[in-house]
Every structure is written in C-alpha cells, then in structure tokens.
C-alpha cells in the first residue's frame, strides 16, 4: 500500500475523530487549518490523516502503544507536515 493509499484509507478514522468527544484536539486542528490556510476540507482531512499515519507507523516501528501526545504535537504543527 502506497502512502497516499494509506492516507486515503485513514480519512474515515479522521472523520470519526472529528465527531468524537474523546478527540476534541482533532476538531480544533481541523478548524484551525481551515481558518489559517487556504486549504479546502479534503486537504485538511488528508493533512490530519497523514499525522495519524505517521504516528501509526511509529507505533509499529517502535513496537509501542499509540502516543496521543505525539499525535497532538503533529496536529499542532500543521500545516507543516510530518517528515516521513
């Protein structure tokens, strides 16, 4: 699976996070991206999905649990994308 396919496959998970009371930081990042940058909704979703993919990848490589704090840091850095 290529990175773009992986990112696209994570869009539904991002959409769930946008609507979940457990992940308000995702909605906050989404709203901030749409306000501060000339980015459409689809691109904002892809940016967040890329952050989710990056953290998921690190989780797999490092054989550890999902690091919510690191994920939030990646989201806070948007529109700067994680270097993969």
Secondary structure, 3 states (H helix, E strand, C coil): CCHHHHHHHHHHHHHHHHHCCCCHHHHHHHHHHHHHCCCCHHHHHHHHHHHHHHHHHHHHHHCCCCCHHHHHHHHHHCCCCCCC
